[in-house]
Amino acid sequence: YIMDAIRVYASIGEIINTLKEVLELILKTQFFKLVKLNV
């Protein structure tokens, strides 16, 4: 049971990390678009 819980937590951590990376990329691209529009 404990091993299963550890696996689940590890997979959740990986998913959260990938989501963070995707969000950062989206925010960066949106920011650059805003800068281009303002300039």
PQR file with spaces between the fields and no chain letter, atoms N, CA, C, O and H, PARSE charges and radii, in Angstrom:
ATOM       1  N    TYR     1       0.842   -1.215    0.000 -0.4000 1.5000
ATOM       2  CA   TYR     1       0.000    0.000    0.000 -0.0000 2.0000
ATOM       3  C    TYR     1       0.873    1.260    0.000  0.5500 1.7000
ATOM       4  O    TYR     1       0.622    2.210   -0.741 -0.5500 1.4000
ATOM       5  N    ILE     2       1.894    1.239    0.844 -0.4000 1.5000
ATOM       6  CA   ILE     2       2.767    2.418    0.951 -0.0000 2.0000
ATOM       7  C    ILE     2       3.478    2.672   -0.378  0.5500 1.7000
ATOM       8  O    ILE     2       3.583    3.815   -0.823 -0.5500 1.4000
ATOM       9  H    ILE     2       2.097    0.468    1.446  0.4000 1.0000
ATOM      10  N    MET     3       3.966    1.602   -1.007 -0.4000 1.5000
ATOM      11  CA   MET     3       4.657    1.755   -2.287 -0.0000 2.0000
ATOM      12  C    MET     3       3.717    2.349   -3.336  0.5500 1.7000
ATOM      13  O    MET     3       4.125    3.206   -4.119 -0.5500 1.4000
ATOM      14  H    MET     3       3.882    0.673   -0.645  0.4000 1.0000
ATOM      15  N    ASP     4       2.467    1.899   -3.355 -0.4000 1.5000
ATOM      16  CA   ASP     4       1.499    2.443   -4.311 -0.0000 2.0000
ATOM      17  C    ASP     4       1.308    3.934   -4.060  0.5500 1.7000
ATOM      18  O    ASP     4       1.257    4.722   -5.003 -0.5500 1.4000
ATOM      19  H    ASP     4       2.136    1.202   -2.719  0.4000 1.0000
ATOM      20  N    ALA     5       1.204    4.320   -2.797 -0.4000 1.5000
ATOM      21  CA   ALA     5       1.006    5.734   -2.453 -0.0000 2.0000
ATOM      22  C    ALA     5       2.208    6.551   -2.928  0.5500 1.7000
ATOM      23  O    ALA     5       2.049    7.637   -3.487 -0.5500 1.4000
ATOM      24  H    ALA     5       1.245    3.680   -2.030  0.4000 1.0000
ATOM      25  N    ILE     6       3.409    6.018   -2.700 -0.4000 1.5000
ATOM      26  CA   ILE     6       4.624    6.736   -3.134 -0.0000 2.0000
ATOM      27  C    ILE     6       4.613    6.908   -4.650  0.5500 1.7000
ATOM      28  O    ILE     6       4.960    7.972   -5.162 -0.5500 1.4000
ATOM      29  H    ILE     6       3.537    5.136   -2.246  0.4000 1.0000
ATOM      30  N    ARG     7       4.215    5.858   -5.364 -0.4000 1.5000
ATOM      31  CA   ARG     7       4.169    5.943   -6.841 -0.0000 2.0000
ATOM      32  C    ARG     7       3.175    7.006   -7.272  0.5500 1.7000
ATOM      33  O    ARG     7       3.452    7.797   -8.174 -0.5500 1.4000
ATOM      34  H    ARG     7       3.933    4.994   -4.948  0.4000 1.0000
ATOM      35  N    VAL     8       2.012    7.022   -6.623 -0.4000 1.5000
ATOM      36  CA   VAL     8       0.981    8.005   -6.979 -0.0000 2.0000
ATOM      37  C    VAL     8       1.499    9.418   -6.726  0.5500 1.7000
ATOM      38  O    VAL     8       1.353   10.299   -7.572 -0.5500 1.4000
ATOM      39  H    VAL     8       1.787    6.380   -5.890  0.4000 1.0000
ATOM      40  N    TYR     9       2.110    9.631   -5.551 -0.4000 1.5000
ATOM      41  CA   TYR     9       2.629   10.965   -5.237 -0.0000 2.0000
ATOM      42  C    TYR     9       3.711   11.377   -6.230  0.5500 1.7000
ATOM      43  O    TYR     9       3.772   12.538   -6.637 -0.5500 1.4000
ATOM      44  H    TYR     9       2.228    8.914   -4.863  0.4000 1.0000
ATOM      45  N    ALA    10       4.561   10.437   -6.620 -0.4000 1.5000
ATOM      46  CA   ALA    10       5.627   10.736   -7.568 -0.0000 2.0000
ATOM      47  C    ALA    10       5.045   11.136   -8.918  0.5500 1.7000
ATOM      48  O    ALA    10       5.494   12.104   -9.531 -0.5500 1.4000
ATOM      49  H    ALA    10       4.512    9.494   -6.290  0.4000 1.0000
ATOM      50  N    SER    11       4.049   10.392   -9.377 -0.4000 1.5000
ATOM      51  CA   SER    11       3.440   10.702  -10.680 -0.0000 2.0000
ATOM      52  C    SER    11       2.737   12.047  -10.623  0.5500 1.7000
ATOM      53  O    SER    11       2.796   12.822  -11.577 -0.5500 1.4000
ATOM      54  H    SER    11       3.684    9.606   -8.878  0.4000 1.0000
ATOM      55  N    ILE    12       2.066   12.331   -9.499 -0.4000 1.5000
ATOM      56  CA   ILE    12       1.387   13.625   -9.346 -0.0000 2.0000
ATOM      57  C    ILE    12       2.422   14.746   -9.384  0.5500 1.7000
ATOM      58  O    ILE    12       2.195   15.783  -10.007 -0.5500 1.4000
ATOM      59  H    ILE    12       2.018   11.702   -8.723  0.4000 1.0000
ATOM      60  N    GLY    13       3.562   14.538   -8.716 -0.4000 1.5000
ATOM      61  CA   GLY    13       4.624   15.538   -8.711 -0.0000 2.0000
ATOM      62  C    GLY    13       5.131   15.800  -10.124  0.5500 1.7000
ATOM      63  O    GLY    13       5.368   16.947  -10.502 -0.5500 1.4000
ATOM      64  H    GLY    13       3.747   13.696   -8.210  0.4000 1.0000
ATOM      65  N    GLU    14       5.298   14.728  -10.906 -0.4000 1.5000
ATOM      66  CA   GLU    14       5.768   14.891  -12.291 -0.0000 2.0000
ATOM      67  C    GLU    14       4.751   15.665  -13.107  0.5500 1.7000
ATOM      68  O    GLU    14       5.115   16.539  -13.894 -0.5500 1.4000
ATOM      69  H    GLU    14       5.106   13.795  -10.599  0.4000 1.0000
ATOM      70  N    ILE    15       3.463   15.343  -12.922 -0.4000 1.5000
ATOM      71  CA   ILE    15       2.405   16.034  -13.668 -0.0000 2.0000
ATOM      72  C    ILE    15       2.401   17.514  -13.314  0.5500 1.7000
ATOM      73  O    ILE    15       2.284   18.367  -14.193 -0.5500 1.4000
ATOM      74  H    ILE    15       3.167   14.633  -12.282  0.4000 1.0000
ATOM      75  N    ILE    16       2.530   17.821  -12.018 -0.4000 1.5000
ATOM      76  CA   ILE    16       2.527   19.227  -11.577 -0.0000 2.0000
ATOM      77  C    ILE    16       3.722   19.961  -12.186  0.5500 1.7000
ATOM      78  O    ILE    16       3.594   21.102  -12.631 -0.5500 1.4000
ATOM      79  H    ILE    16       2.625   17.128  -11.303  0.4000 1.0000
ATOM      80  N    ASN    17       4.880   19.305  -12.204 -0.4000 1.5000
ATOM      81  CA   ASN    17       6.075   19.936  -12.767 -0.0000 2.0000
ATOM      82  C    ASN    17       5.883   20.237  -14.248  0.5500 1.7000
ATOM      83  O    ASN    17       6.238   21.320  -14.714 -0.5500 1.4000
ATOM      84  H    ASN    17       4.983   18.378  -11.842  0.4000 1.0000
ATOM      85  N    THR    18       5.322   19.283  -14.992 -0.4000 1.5000
ATOM      86  CA   THR    18       5.113   19.504  -16.428 -0.0000 2.0000
ATOM      87  C    THR    18       4.090   20.621  -16.637  0.5500 1.7000
ATOM      88  O    THR    18       4.247   21.447  -17.536 -0.5500 1.4000
ATOM      89  H    THR    18       5.034   18.403  -14.614  0.4000 1.0000
ATOM      90  N    LEU    19       3.042   20.646  -15.807 -0.4000 1.5000
ATOM      91  CA   LEU    19       2.037   21.708  -15.926 -0.0000 2.0000
ATOM      92  C    LEU    19       2.677   23.063  -15.669  0.5500 1.7000
ATOM      93  O    LEU    19       2.380   24.036  -16.362 -0.5500 1.4000
ATOM      94  H    LEU    19       2.914   19.975  -15.077  0.4000 1.0000
ATOM      95  N    LYS    20       3.557   23.129  -14.671 -0.4000 1.5000
ATOM      96  CA   LYS    20       4.244   24.394  -14.365 -0.0000 2.0000
ATOM      97  C    LYS    20       5.065   24.850  -15.562  0.5500 1.7000
ATOM      98  O    LYS    20       5.040   26.025  -15.928 -0.5500 1.4000
ATOM      99  H    LYS    20       3.798   22.339  -14.108  0.4000 1.0000
ATOM     100  N    GLU    21       5.795   23.917  -16.173 -0.4000 1.5000
ATOM     101  CA   GLU    21       6.615   24.266  -17.337 -0.0000 2.0000
ATOM     102  C    GLU    21       5.751   24.779  -18.480  0.5500 1.7000
ATOM     103  O    GLU    21       6.087   25.768  -19.132 -0.5500 1.4000
ATOM     104  H    GLU    21       5.816   22.962  -15.875  0.4000 1.0000
ATOM     105  N    VAL    22       4.626   24.091  -18.716 -0.4000 1.5000
ATOM     106  CA   VAL    22       3.717   24.508  -19.795 -0.0000 2.0000
ATOM     107  C    VAL    22       3.164   25.900  -19.499  0.5500 1.7000
ATOM     108  O    VAL    22       3.100   26.749  -20.387 -0.5500 1.4000
ATOM     109  H    VAL    22       4.353   23.288  -18.187  0.4000 1.0000
ATOM     110  N    LEU    23       2.765   26.129  -18.246 -0.4000 1.5000
ATOM     111  CA   LEU    23       2.221   27.440  -17.866 -0.0000 2.0000
ATOM     112  C    LEU    23       3.263   28.530  -18.073  0.5500 1.7000
ATOM     113  O    LEU    23       2.949   29.609  -18.577 -0.5500 1.4000
ATOM     114  H    LEU    23       2.817   25.439  -17.524  0.4000 1.0000
ATOM     115  N    GLU    24       4.503   28.248  -17.684 -0.4000 1.5000
ATOM     116  CA   GLU    24       5.571   29.232  -17.859 -0.0000 2.0000
ATOM     117  C    GLU    24       5.762   29.556  -19.334  0.5500 1.7000
ATOM     118  O    GLU    24       5.917   30.720  -19.702 -0.5500 1.4000
ATOM     119  H    GLU    24       4.758   27.372  -17.275  0.4000 1.0000
ATOM     120  N    LEU    25       5.750   28.528  -20.181 -0.4000 1.5000
ATOM     121  CA   LEU    25       5.909   28.752  -21.622 -0.0000 2.0000
ATOM     122  C    LEU    25       4.772   29.603  -22.159  0.5500 1.7000
ATOM     123  O    LEU    25       4.993   30.535  -22.932 -0.5500 1.4000
ATOM     124  H    LEU    25       5.623   27.582  -19.882  0.4000 1.0000
ATOM     125  N    ILE    26       3.540   29.273  -21.740 -0.4000 1.5000
ATOM     126  CA   ILE    26       2.367   30.034  -22.207 -0.0000 2.0000
ATOM     127  C    ILE    26       2.477   31.488  -21.753  0.5500 1.7000
ATOM     128  O    ILE    26       2.234   32.407  -22.535 -0.5500 1.4000
ATOM     129  H    ILE    26       3.360   28.516  -21.111  0.4000 1.0000
ATOM     130  N    LEU    27       2.843   31.691  -20.493 -0.4000 1.5000
ATOM     131  CA   LEU    27       2.954   33.054  -19.963 -0.0000 2.0000
ATOM     132  C    LEU    27       4.024   33.834  -20.730  0.5500 1.7000
ATOM     133  O    LEU    27       3.832   35.005  -21.057 -0.5500 1.4000
ATOM     134  H    LEU    27       3.041   30.944  -19.858  0.4000 1.0000
ATOM     135  N    LYS    28       5.147   33.180  -21.011 -0.4000 1.5000
ATOM     136  CA   LYS    28       6.230   33.851  -21.743 -0.0000 2.0000
ATOM     137  C    LYS    28       5.769   34.256  -23.130  0.5500 1.7000
ATOM     138  O    LYS    28       6.003   35.388  -23.555 -0.5500 1.4000
ATOM     139  H    LYS    28       5.303   32.229  -20.745  0.4000 1.0000
ATOM     140  N    THR    29       5.110   33.338  -23.848 -0.4000 1.5000
ATOM     141  CA   THR    29       4.664   33.651  -25.206 -0.0000 2.0000
ATOM     142  C    THR    29       3.625   34.763  -25.175  0.5500 1.7000
ATOM     143  O    THR    29       3.669   35.670  -26.007 -0.5500 1.4000
ATOM     144  H    THR    29       4.920   32.419  -23.503  0.4000 1.0000
ATOM     145  N    GLN    30       2.683   34.709  -24.222 -0.4000 1.5000
ATOM     146  CA   GLN    30       1.663   35.758  -24.100 -0.0000 2.0000
ATOM     147  C    GLN    30       2.337   37.091  -23.808  0.5500 1.7000
ATOM     148  O    GLN    30       1.965   38.113  -24.386 -0.5500 1.4000
ATOM     149  H    GLN    30       2.647   33.972  -23.546  0.4000 1.0000
ATOM     150  N    PHE    31       3.331   37.090  -22.911 -0.4000 1.5000
ATOM     151  CA   PHE    31       4.037   38.319  -22.558 -0.0000 2.0000
ATOM     152  C    PHE    31       4.727   38.912  -23.784  0.5500 1.7000
ATOM     153  O    PHE    31       4.658   40.118  -24.020 -0.5500 1.4000
ATOM     154  H    PHE    31       3.632   36.260  -22.442  0.4000 1.0000
ATOM     155  N    PHE    32       5.396   38.053  -24.565 -0.4000 1.5000
ATOM     156  CA   PHE    32       6.090   38.539  -25.758 -0.0000 2.0000
ATOM     157  C    PHE    32       5.092   39.110  -26.763  0.5500 1.7000
ATOM     158  O    PHE    32       5.375   40.106  -27.429 -0.5500 1.4000
ATOM     159  H    PHE    32       5.452   37.074  -24.373  0.4000 1.0000
ATOM     160  N    LYS    33       3.916   38.471  -26.872 -0.4000 1.5000
ATOM     161  CA   LYS    33       2.879   38.979  -27.784 -0.0000 2.0000
ATOM     162  C    LYS    33       2.435   40.370  -27.340  0.5500 1.7000
ATOM     163  O    LYS    33       2.268   41.269  -28.163 -0.5500 1.4000
ATOM     164  H    LYS    33       3.686   37.662  -26.331  0.4000 1.0000
ATOM     165  N    LEU    34       2.246   40.538  -26.028 -0.4000 1.5000
ATOM     166  CA   LEU    34       1.825   41.844  -25.500 -0.0000 2.0000
ATOM     167  C    LEU    34       2.887   42.897  -25.779  0.5500 1.7000
ATOM     168  O    LEU    34       2.575   44.021  -26.172 -0.5500 1.4000
ATOM     169  H    LEU    34       2.382   39.807  -25.359  0.4000 1.0000
ATOM     170  N    VAL    35       4.140   42.523  -25.573 -0.4000 1.5000
ATOM     171  CA   VAL    35       5.239   43.472  -25.817 -0.0000 2.0000
ATOM     172  C    VAL    35       5.253   43.886  -27.283  0.5500 1.7000
ATOM     173  O    VAL    35       5.397   45.066  -27.602 -0.5500 1.4000
ATOM     174  H    VAL    35       4.394   41.609  -25.254  0.4000 1.0000
ATOM     175  N    LYS    36       5.102   42.901  -28.176 -0.4000 1.5000
ATOM     176  CA   LYS    36       5.105   43.194  -29.615 -0.0000 2.0000
ATOM     177  C    LYS    36       3.936   44.122  -29.967  0.5500 1.7000
ATOM     178  O    LYS    36       4.095   45.047  -30.764 -0.5500 1.4000
ATOM     179  H    LYS    36       4.985   41.942  -27.917  0.4000 1.0000
ATOM     180  N    LEU    37       2.773   43.877  -29.380 -0.4000 1.5000
ATOM     181  CA   LEU    37       1.604   44.709  -29.670 -0.0000 2.0000
ATOM     182  C    LEU    37       1.830   46.139  -29.190  0.5500 1.7000
ATOM     183  O    LEU    37       1.476   47.100  -29.873 -0.5500 1.4000
ATOM     184  H    LEU    37       2.643   43.125  -28.733  0.4000 1.0000
ATOM     185  N    ASN    38       2.429   46.266  -27.997 -0.4000 1.5000
ATOM     186  CA   ASN    38       2.652   47.597  -27.442 -0.0000 2.0000
ATOM     187  C    ASN    38       3.706   48.359  -28.244  0.5500 1.7000
ATOM     188  O    ASN    38       3.626   49.580  -28.374 -0.5500 1.4000
ATOM     189  H    ASN    38       2.716   45.486  -27.441  0.4000 1.0000
ATOM     190  N    VAL    39       4.691   47.642  -28.781 -0.4000 1.5000
ATOM     191  CA   VAL    39       5.738   48.289  -29.572 -0.0000 2.0000
ATOM     192  C    VAL    39       5.270   48.450  -31.002  0.5500 1.7000
ATOM     193  O    VAL    39       6.005   48.976  -31.838 -0.5500 1.4000
ATOM     194  H    VAL    39       4.756   46.649  -28.676  0.4000 1.0000
